[in-house]
Amino acid sequence: MAFNPDDFFITTKVKDILEKFPHLKENDYTKVSLEDELTKLNFEIISRDYDNLAYKNIEDYYELEIDSII
């Protein structure tokens, strides 16, 4: 069996981390930057379609892909 690097790639979305960080559900993201909040938790947004301060609720950002900051 040949090595396939895609076997180790896992896509994480904003909705995937909310159970671990429930306080993210409480913010108004038209006033607080989701990007800044995720950086505090060692995550970065890697989706190109992220629009800072565009939506109030975290649900509107659920499908954004994020990655761990190492």
PDB file with one MODEL, atoms N, CA, C and O in Angstrom:
MODEL        1
ATOM      1  N   MET A   1       0.844  -1.180   0.000  1.00  0.00           N
ATOM      2  CA  MET A   1       0.000   0.000   0.000  1.00  0.00           C
ATOM      3  C   MET A   1       0.891   1.245   0.000  1.00  0.00           C
ATOM      4  O   MET A   1       1.792   1.362   0.831  1.00  0.00           O
ATOM      5  N   ALA A   2       0.649   2.149  -0.905  1.00  0.00           N
ATOM      6  CA  ALA A   2       1.439   3.372  -1.039  1.00  0.00           C
ATOM      7  C   ALA A   2       1.007   4.407  -0.001  1.00  0.00           C
ATOM      8  O   ALA A   2      -0.150   4.440   0.419  1.00  0.00           O
ATOM      9  N   PHE A   3       1.938   5.235   0.397  1.00  0.00           N
ATOM     10  CA  PHE A   3       1.664   6.324   1.330  1.00  0.00           C
ATOM     11  C   PHE A   3       0.807   7.382   0.645  1.00  0.00           C
ATOM     12  O   PHE A   3       1.114   7.825  -0.462  1.00  0.00           O
ATOM     13  N   ASN A   4      -0.256   7.774   1.309  1.00  0.00           N
ATOM     14  CA  ASN A   4      -1.142   8.807   0.784  1.00  0.00           C
ATOM     15  C   ASN A   4      -1.244   9.918   1.829  1.00  0.00           C
ATOM     16  O   ASN A   4      -1.873   9.714   2.867  1.00  0.00           O
ATOM     17  N   PRO A   5      -0.645  11.084   1.586  1.00  0.00           N
ATOM     18  CA  PRO A   5      -0.689  12.160   2.586  1.00  0.00           C
ATOM     19  C   PRO A   5      -2.101  12.649   2.878  1.00  0.00           C
ATOM     20  O   PRO A   5      -2.350  13.198   3.952  1.00  0.00           O
ATOM     21  N   ASP A   6      -3.024  12.463   1.950  1.00  0.00           N
ATOM     22  CA  ASP A   6      -4.408  12.887   2.177  1.00  0.00           C
ATOM     23  C   ASP A   6      -5.094  12.075   3.267  1.00  0.00           C
ATOM     24  O   ASP A   6      -6.106  12.509   3.817  1.00  0.00           O
ATOM     25  N   ASP A   7      -4.556  10.902   3.583  1.00  0.00           N
ATOM     26  CA  ASP A   7      -5.120  10.090   4.658  1.00  0.00           C
ATOM     27  C   ASP A   7      -4.944  10.756   6.018  1.00  0.00           C
ATOM     28  O   ASP A   7      -5.617  10.384   6.979  1.00  0.00           O
ATOM     29  N   PHE A   8      -4.052  11.731   6.110  1.00  0.00           N
ATOM     30  CA  PHE A   8      -3.757  12.387   7.376  1.00  0.00           C
ATOM     31  C   PHE A   8      -4.330  13.792   7.455  1.00  0.00           C
ATOM     32  O   PHE A   8      -4.172  14.462   8.476  1.00  0.00           O
ATOM     33  N   PHE A   9      -4.980  14.246   6.420  1.00  0.00           N
ATOM     34  CA  PHE A   9      -5.554  15.580   6.384  1.00  0.00           C
ATOM     35  C   PHE A   9      -6.953  15.546   6.972  1.00  0.00           C
ATOM     36  O   PHE A   9      -7.810  14.792   6.511  1.00  0.00           O
ATOM     37  N   ILE A  10      -7.179  16.350   7.975  1.00  0.00           N
ATOM     38  CA  ILE A  10      -8.490  16.441   8.614  1.00  0.00           C
ATOM     39  C   ILE A  10      -8.954  17.891   8.515  1.00  0.00           C
ATOM     40  O   ILE A  10      -8.231  18.809   8.902  1.00  0.00           O
ATOM     41  N   THR A  11     -10.141  18.088   8.005  1.00  0.00           N
ATOM     42  CA  THR A  11     -10.710  19.424   7.920  1.00  0.00           C
ATOM     43  C   THR A  11     -11.481  19.704   9.198  1.00  0.00           C
ATOM     44  O   THR A  11     -12.357  18.933   9.591  1.00  0.00           O
ATOM     45  N   THR A  12     -11.150  20.807   9.837  1.00  0.00           N
ATOM     46  CA  THR A  12     -11.856  21.230  11.039  1.00  0.00           C
ATOM     47  C   THR A  12     -12.608  22.505  10.705  1.00  0.00           C
ATOM     48  O   THR A  12     -12.068  23.418  10.081  1.00  0.00           O
ATOM     49  N   LYS A  13     -13.855  22.552  11.129  1.00  0.00           N
ATOM     50  CA  LYS A  13     -14.685  23.734  10.903  1.00  0.00           C
ATOM     51  C   LYS A  13     -15.023  24.372  12.244  1.00  0.00           C
ATOM     52  O   LYS A  13     -14.893  23.739  13.292  1.00  0.00           O
ATOM     53  N   VAL A  14     -15.450  25.605  12.205  1.00  0.00           N
ATOM     54  CA  VAL A  14     -15.808  26.327  13.422  1.00  0.00           C
ATOM     55  C   VAL A  14     -16.795  25.510  14.252  1.00  0.00           C
ATOM     56  O   VAL A  14     -16.644  25.417  15.470  1.00  0.00           O
ATOM     57  N   LYS A  15     -17.789  24.925  13.618  1.00  0.00           N
ATOM     58  CA  LYS A  15     -18.802  24.170  14.361  1.00  0.00           C
ATOM     59  C   LYS A  15     -18.208  22.973  15.101  1.00  0.00           C
ATOM     60  O   LYS A  15     -18.788  22.504  16.080  1.00  0.00           O
ATOM     61  N   ASP A  16     -17.067  22.478  14.646  1.00  0.00           N
ATOM     62  CA  ASP A  16     -16.446  21.304  15.261  1.00  0.00           C
ATOM     63  C   ASP A  16     -15.802  21.593  16.612  1.00  0.00           C
ATOM     64  O   ASP A  16     -15.583  20.665  17.391  1.00  0.00           O
ATOM     65  N   ILE A  17     -15.496  22.842  16.909  1.00  0.00           N
ATOM     66  CA  ILE A  17     -14.817  23.156  18.169  1.00  0.00           C
ATOM     67  C   ILE A  17     -15.735  23.793  19.208  1.00  0.00           C
ATOM     68  O   ILE A  17     -15.296  24.074  20.324  1.00  0.00           O
ATOM     69  N   LEU A  18     -16.986  24.024  18.867  1.00  0.00           N
ATOM     70  CA  LEU A  18     -17.884  24.730  19.785  1.00  0.00           C
ATOM     71  C   LEU A  18     -18.181  23.957  21.060  1.00  0.00           C
ATOM     72  O   LEU A  18     -18.421  24.565  22.103  1.00  0.00           O
ATOM     73  N   GLU A  19     -18.170  22.653  21.000  1.00  0.00           N
ATOM     74  CA  GLU A  19     -18.406  21.870  22.218  1.00  0.00           C
ATOM     75  C   GLU A  19     -17.275  22.098  23.221  1.00  0.00           C
ATOM     76  O   GLU A  19     -17.507  22.154  24.428  1.00  0.00           O
ATOM     77  N   LYS A  20     -16.074  22.227  22.719  1.00  0.00           N
ATOM     78  CA  LYS A  20     -14.905  22.445  23.578  1.00  0.00           C
ATOM     79  C   LYS A  20     -14.804  23.900  24.050  1.00  0.00           C
ATOM     80  O   LYS A  20     -14.259  24.169  25.120  1.00  0.00           O
ATOM     81  N   PHE A  21     -15.326  24.832  23.255  1.00  0.00           N
ATOM     82  CA  PHE A  21     -15.250  26.258  23.577  1.00  0.00           C
ATOM     83  C   PHE A  21     -16.646  26.896  23.481  1.00  0.00           C
ATOM     84  O   PHE A  21     -16.882  27.719  22.596  1.00  0.00           O
ATOM     85  N   PRO A  22     -17.565  26.530  24.371  1.00  0.00           N
ATOM     86  CA  PRO A  22     -18.950  27.019  24.270  1.00  0.00           C
ATOM     87  C   PRO A  22     -19.091  28.532  24.438  1.00  0.00           C
ATOM     88  O   PRO A  22     -20.092  29.106  24.007  1.00  0.00           O
ATOM     89  N   HIS A  23     -18.112  29.182  25.052  1.00  0.00           N
ATOM     90  CA  HIS A  23     -18.194  30.638  25.226  1.00  0.00           C
ATOM     91  C   HIS A  23     -18.201  31.378  23.890  1.00  0.00           C
ATOM     92  O   HIS A  23     -18.603  32.540  23.834  1.00  0.00           O
ATOM     93  N   LEU A  24     -17.765  30.729  22.824  1.00  0.00           N
ATOM     94  CA  LEU A  24     -17.781  31.366  21.502  1.00  0.00           C
ATOM     95  C   LEU A  24     -19.203  31.652  21.026  1.00  0.00           C
ATOM     96  O   LEU A  24     -19.410  32.523  20.181  1.00  0.00           O
ATOM     97  N   LYS A  25     -20.172  30.932  21.557  1.00  0.00           N
ATOM     98  CA  LYS A  25     -21.572  31.120  21.162  1.00  0.00           C
ATOM     99  C   LYS A  25     -22.165  32.412  21.727  1.00  0.00           C
ATOM    100  O   LYS A  25     -23.213  32.867  21.268  1.00  0.00           O
ATOM    101  N   GLU A  26     -21.505  32.998  22.712  1.00  0.00           N
ATOM    102  CA  GLU A  26     -22.064  34.148  23.427  1.00  0.00           C
ATOM    103  C   GLU A  26     -21.716  35.501  22.808  1.00  0.00           C
ATOM    104  O   GLU A  26     -22.337  36.506  23.153  1.00  0.00           O
ATOM    105  N   ASN A  27     -20.751  35.549  21.914  1.00  0.00           N
ATOM    106  CA  ASN A  27     -20.275  36.826  21.368  1.00  0.00           C
ATOM    107  C   ASN A  27     -21.144  37.346  20.229  1.00  0.00           C
ATOM    108  O   ASN A  27     -21.805  36.584  19.524  1.00  0.00           O
ATOM    109  N   ASP A  28     -21.121  38.661  20.071  1.00  0.00           N
ATOM    110  CA  ASP A  28     -21.716  39.334  18.920  1.00  0.00           C
ATOM    111  C   ASP A  28     -20.568  39.592  17.947  1.00  0.00           C
ATOM    112  O   ASP A  28     -19.728  40.458  18.191  1.00  0.00           O
ATOM    113  N   TYR A  29     -20.530  38.853  16.860  1.00  0.00           N
ATOM    114  CA  TYR A  29     -19.395  38.912  15.946  1.00  0.00           C
ATOM    115  C   TYR A  29     -19.456  40.073  14.956  1.00  0.00           C
ATOM    116  O   TYR A  29     -18.677  40.121  14.005  1.00  0.00           O
ATOM    117  N   THR A  30     -20.385  41.010  15.179  1.00  0.00           N
ATOM    118  CA  THR A  30     -20.301  42.287  14.475  1.00  0.00           C
ATOM    119  C   THR A  30     -19.495  43.281  15.307  1.00  0.00           C
ATOM    120  O   THR A  30     -19.103  44.341  14.818  1.00  0.00           O
ATOM    121  N   LYS A  31     -19.252  42.925  16.576  1.00  0.00           N
ATOM    122  CA  LYS A  31     -18.486  43.780  17.485  1.00  0.00           C
ATOM    123  C   LYS A  31     -17.165  43.146  17.913  1.00  0.00           C
ATOM    124  O   LYS A  31     -16.207  43.848  18.238  1.00  0.00           O
ATOM    125  N   VAL A  32     -17.122  41.827  17.909  1.00  0.00           N
ATOM    126  CA  VAL A  32     -15.937  41.068  18.323  1.00  0.00           C
ATOM    127  C   VAL A  32     -15.467  40.253  17.125  1.00  0.00           C
ATOM    128  O   VAL A  32     -16.269  39.594  16.463  1.00  0.00           O
ATOM    129  N   SER A  33     -14.189  40.298  16.854  1.00  0.00           N
ATOM    130  CA  SER A  33     -13.637  39.558  15.719  1.00  0.00           C
ATOM    131  C   SER A  33     -13.529  38.068  16.041  1.00  0.00           C
ATOM    132  O   SER A  33     -12.863  37.679  17.000  1.00  0.00           O
ATOM    133  N   LEU A  34     -14.180  37.252  15.240  1.00  0.00           N
ATOM    134  CA  LEU A  34     -14.058  35.804  15.407  1.00  0.00           C
ATOM    135  C   LEU A  34     -12.611  35.378  15.226  1.00  0.00           C
ATOM    136  O   LEU A  34     -12.122  34.500  15.938  1.00  0.00           O
ATOM    137  N   GLU A  35     -11.937  35.991  14.288  1.00  0.00           N
ATOM    138  CA  GLU A  35     -10.531  35.669  14.038  1.00  0.00           C
ATOM    139  C   GLU A  35      -9.679  35.903  15.292  1.00  0.00           C
ATOM    140  O   GLU A  35      -8.830  35.077  15.627  1.00  0.00           O
ATOM    141  N   ASP A  36      -9.901  37.011  15.974  1.00  0.00           N
ATOM    142  CA  ASP A  36      -9.158  37.307  17.205  1.00  0.00           C
ATOM    143  C   ASP A  36      -9.490  36.305  18.306  1.00  0.00           C
ATOM    144  O   ASP A  36      -8.604  35.854  19.032  1.00  0.00           O
ATOM    145  N   GLU A  37     -10.761  35.963  18.425  1.00  0.00           N
ATOM    146  CA  GLU A  37     -11.170  34.999  19.447  1.00  0.00           C
ATOM    147  C   GLU A  37     -10.557  33.628  19.198  1.00  0.00           C
ATOM    148  O   GLU A  37     -10.131  32.959  20.140  1.00  0.00           O
ATOM    149  N   LEU A  38     -10.509  33.209  17.949  1.00  0.00           N
ATOM    150  CA  LEU A  38      -9.916  31.911  17.623  1.00  0.00           C
ATOM    151  C   LEU A  38      -8.404  31.917  17.823  1.00  0.00           C
ATOM    152  O   LEU A  38      -7.827  30.911  18.235  1.00  0.00           O
ATOM    153  N   THR A  39      -7.768  33.037  17.534  1.00  0.00           N
ATOM    154  CA  THR A  39      -6.319  33.143  17.739  1.00  0.00           C
ATOM    155  C   THR A  39      -5.974  32.945  19.215  1.00  0.00           C
ATOM    156  O   THR A  39      -4.964  32.317  19.535  1.00  0.00           O
ATOM    157  N   LYS A  40      -6.793  33.468  20.104  1.00  0.00           N
ATOM    158  CA  LYS A  40      -6.583  33.277  21.546  1.00  0.00           C
ATOM    159  C   LYS A  40      -6.631  31.798  21.929  1.00  0.00           C
ATOM    160  O   LYS A  40      -6.041  31.387  22.928  1.00  0.00           O
ATOM    161  N   LEU A  41      -7.336  31.007  21.126  1.00  0.00           N
ATOM    162  CA  LEU A  41      -7.486  29.567  21.382  1.00  0.00           C
ATOM    163  C   LEU A  41      -6.534  28.730  20.526  1.00  0.00           C
ATOM    164  O   LEU A  41      -6.653  27.506  20.469  1.00  0.00           O
ATOM    165  N   ASN A  42      -5.601  29.393  19.868  1.00  0.00           N
ATOM    166  CA  ASN A  42      -4.602  28.748  18.997  1.00  0.00           C
ATOM    167  C   ASN A  42      -5.197  28.132  17.736  1.00  0.00           C
ATOM    168  O   ASN A  42      -4.809  27.042  17.315  1.00  0.00           O
ATOM    169  N   PHE A  43      -6.143  28.851  17.143  1.00  0.00           N
ATOM    170  CA  PHE A  43      -6.710  28.471  15.855  1.00  0.00           C
ATOM    171  C   PHE A  43      -6.617  29.659  14.912  1.00  0.00           C
ATOM    172  O   PHE A  43      -6.573  30.811  15.345  1.00  0.00           O
ATOM    173  N   GLU A  44      -6.587  29.364  13.619  1.00  0.00           N
ATOM    174  CA  GLU A  44      -6.644  30.411  12.606  1.00  0.00           C
ATOM    175  C   GLU A  44      -7.657  30.014  11.541  1.00  0.00           C
ATOM    176  O   GLU A  44      -7.839  28.832  11.249  1.00  0.00           O
ATOM    177  N   ILE A  45      -8.306  31.004  10.972  1.00  0.00           N
ATOM    178  CA  ILE A  45      -9.273  30.769   9.907  1.00  0.00           C
ATOM    179  C   ILE A  45      -8.507  30.620   8.602  1.00  0.00           C
ATOM    180  O   ILE A  45      -7.709  31.484   8.238  1.00  0.00           O
ATOM    181  N   ILE A  46      -8.756  29.519   7.900  1.00  0.00           N
ATOM    182  CA  ILE A  46      -8.068  29.297   6.629  1.00  0.00           C
ATOM    183  C   ILE A  46      -9.008  29.411   5.434  1.00  0.00           C
ATOM    184  O   ILE A  46      -8.561  29.342   4.289  1.00  0.00           O
ATOM    185  N   SER A  47     -10.292  29.582   5.682  1.00  0.00           N
ATOM    186  CA  SER A  47     -11.257  29.780   4.595  1.00  0.00           C
ATOM    187  C   SER A  47     -11.073  31.165   3.993  1.00  0.00           C
ATOM    188  O   SER A  47     -10.953  32.156   4.713  1.00  0.00           O
ATOM    189  N   ARG A  48     -11.053  31.221   2.686  1.00  0.00           N
ATOM    190  CA  ARG A  48     -10.882  32.506   1.993  1.00  0.00           C
ATOM    191  C   ARG A  48     -12.130  33.378   2.058  1.00  0.00           C
ATOM    192  O   ARG A  48     -12.043  34.593   1.878  1.00  0.00           O
ATOM    193  N   ASP A  49     -13.276  32.782   2.309  1.00  0.00           N
ATOM    194  CA  ASP A  49     -14.517  33.548   2.296  1.00  0.00           C
ATOM    195  C   ASP A  49     -14.885  34.144   3.661  1.00  0.00           C
ATOM    196  O   ASP A  49     -16.022  34.574   3.854  1.00  0.00           O
ATOM    197  N   TYR A  50     -13.952  34.173   4.599  1.00  0.00           N
ATOM    198  CA  TYR A  50     -14.212  34.789   5.901  1.00  0.00           C
ATOM    199  C   TYR A  50     -14.340  36.294   5.736  1.00  0.00           C
ATOM    200  O   TYR A  50     -13.500  36.936   5.107  1.00  0.00           O
ATOM    201  N   ASP A  51     -15.399  36.847   6.307  1.00  0.00           N
ATOM    202  CA  ASP A  51     -15.654  38.283   6.271  1.00  0.00           C
ATOM    203  C   ASP A  51     -15.744  38.769   7.713  1.00  0.00           C
ATOM    204  O   ASP A  51     -16.749  38.538   8.385  1.00  0.00           O
ATOM    205  N   ASN A  52     -14.710  39.435   8.187  1.00  0.00           N
ATOM    206  CA  ASN A  52     -14.617  39.881   9.570  1.00  0.00           C
ATOM    207  C   ASN A  52     -15.743  40.851   9.919  1.00  0.00           C
ATOM    208  O   ASN A  52     -16.026  41.789   9.173  1.00  0.00           O
ATOM    209  N   LEU A  53     -16.375  40.611  11.055  1.00  0.00           N
ATOM    210  CA  LEU A  53     -17.434  41.454  11.613  1.00  0.00           C
ATOM    211  C   LEU A  53     -18.684  41.527  10.731  1.00  0.00           C
ATOM    212  O   LEU A  53     -19.447  42.487  10.838  1.00  0.00           O
ATOM    213  N   ALA A  54     -18.904  40.562   9.885  1.00  0.00           N
ATOM    214  CA  ALA A  54     -20.045  40.600   8.966  1.00  0.00           C
ATOM    215  C   ALA A  54     -21.327  40.036   9.574  1.00  0.00           C
ATOM    216  O   ALA A  54     -22.419  40.500   9.247  1.00  0.00           O
ATOM    217  N   TYR A  55     -21.209  39.055  10.443  1.00  0.00           N
ATOM    218  CA  TYR A  55     -22.389  38.381  10.981  1.00  0.00           C
ATOM    219  C   TYR A  55     -22.373  38.412  12.498  1.00  0.00           C
ATOM    220  O   TYR A  55     -21.315  38.329  13.122  1.00  0.00           O
ATOM    221  N   LYS A  56     -23.541  38.530  13.077  1.00  0.00           N
ATOM    222  CA  LYS A  56     -23.664  38.609  14.532  1.00  0.00           C
ATOM    223  C   LYS A  56     -23.473  37.249  15.194  1.00  0.00           C
ATOM    224  O   LYS A  56     -22.793  37.149  16.215  1.00  0.00           O
ATOM    225  N   ASN A  57     -24.062  36.207  14.629  1.00  0.00           N
ATOM    226  CA  ASN A  57     -24.110  34.899  15.281  1.00  0.00           C
ATOM    227  C   ASN A  57     -23.041  33.945  14.771  1.00  0.00           C
ATOM    228  O   ASN A  57     -22.688  33.961  13.591  1.00  0.00           O
ATOM    229  N   ILE A  58     -22.535  33.123  15.665  1.00  0.00           N
ATOM    230  CA  ILE A  58     -21.509  32.136  15.318  1.00  0.00           C
ATOM    231  C   ILE A  58     -22.025  31.137  14.282  1.00  0.00           C
ATOM    232  O   ILE A  58     -21.247  30.599  13.495  1.00  0.00           O
ATOM    233  N   GLU A  59     -23.321  30.893  14.281  1.00  0.00           N
ATOM    234  CA  GLU A  59     -23.899  29.931  13.340  1.00  0.00           C
ATOM    235  C   GLU A  59     -23.604  30.307  11.887  1.00  0.00           C
ATOM    236  O   GLU A  59     -23.484  29.435  11.027  1.00  0.00           O
ATOM    237  N   ASP A  60     -23.489  31.593  11.622  1.00  0.00           N
ATOM    238  CA  ASP A  60     -23.194  32.056  10.265  1.00  0.00           C
ATOM    239  C   ASP A  60     -21.760  31.751   9.835  1.00  0.00           C
ATOM    240  O   ASP A  60     -21.420  31.858   8.657  1.00  0.00           O
ATOM    241  N   TYR A  61     -20.934  31.375  10.790  1.00  0.00           N
ATOM    242  CA  TYR A  61     -19.530  31.051  10.516  1.00  0.00           C
ATOM    243  C   TYR A  61     -19.238  29.555  10.649  1.00  0.00           C
ATOM    244  O   TYR A  61     -18.085  29.146  10.517  1.00  0.00           O
ATOM    245  N   TYR A  62     -20.246  28.742  10.904  1.00  0.00           N
ATOM    246  CA  TYR A  62     -20.061  27.302  11.166  1.00  0.00           C
ATOM    247  C   TYR A  62     -19.204  26.587  10.131  1.00  0.00           C
ATOM    248  O   TYR A  62     -18.389  25.741  10.498  1.00  0.00           O
ATOM    249  N   GLU A  63     -19.362  26.895   8.872  1.00  0.00           N
ATOM    250  CA  GLU A  63     -18.697  26.133   7.807  1.00  0.00           C
ATOM    251  C   GLU A  63     -17.287  26.625   7.473  1.00  0.00           C
ATOM    252  O   GLU A  63     -16.622  26.051   6.611  1.00  0.00           O
ATOM    253  N   LEU A  64     -16.832  27.668   8.137  1.00  0.00           N
ATOM    254  CA  LEU A  64     -15.472  28.147   7.890  1.00  0.00           C
ATOM    255  C   LEU A  64     -14.457  27.118   8.360  1.00  0.00           C
ATOM    256  O   LEU A  64     -14.588  26.551   9.444  1.00  0.00           O
ATOM    257  N   GLU A  65     -13.451  26.885   7.540  1.00  0.00           N
ATOM    258  CA  GLU A  65     -12.393  25.948   7.907  1.00  0.00           C
ATOM    259  C   GLU A  65     -11.351  26.664   8.754  1.00  0.00           C
ATOM    260  O   GLU A  65     -10.971  27.803   8.484  1.00  0.00           O
ATOM    261  N   ILE A  66     -10.901  25.959   9.786  1.00  0.00           N
ATOM    262  CA  ILE A  66      -9.888  26.501  10.686  1.00  0.00           C
ATOM    263  C   ILE A  66      -8.772  25.482  10.842  1.00  0.00           C
ATOM    264  O   ILE A  66      -8.921  24.307  10.509  1.00  0.00           O
ATOM    265  N   ASP A  67      -7.651  25.965  11.357  1.00  0.00           N
ATOM    266  CA  ASP A  67      -6.501  25.089  11.570  1.00  0.00           C
ATOM    267  C   ASP A  67      -5.854  25.471  12.892  1.00  0.00           C
ATOM    268  O   ASP A  67      -5.956  26.614  13.336  1.00  0.00           O
ATOM    269  N   SER A  68      -5.197  24.519  13.508  1.00  0.00           N
ATOM    270  CA  SER A  68      -4.481  24.779  14.757  1.00  0.00           C
ATOM    271  C   SER A  68      -3.223  25.582  14.477  1.00  0.00           C
ATOM    272  O   SER A  68      -2.531  25.363  13.483  1.00  0.00           O
ATOM    273  N   ILE A  69      -2.944  26.509  15.370  1.00  0.00           N
ATOM    274  CA  ILE A  69      -1.685  27.245  15.317  1.00  0.00           C
ATOM    275  C   ILE A  69      -0.711  26.492  16.207  1.00  0.00           C
ATOM    276  O   ILE A  69      -0.961  26.281  17.394  1.00  0.00           O
ATOM    277  N   ILE A  70       0.378  26.100  15.622  1.00  0.00           N
ATOM    278  CA  ILE A  70       1.352  25.299  16.384  1.00  0.00           C
ATOM    279  C   ILE A  70       2.488  26.177  16.844  1.00  0.00           C
ATOM    280  O   ILE A  70       3.413  25.697  17.501  1.00  0.00           O
TER     281      ILE A  70
ENDMDL
END
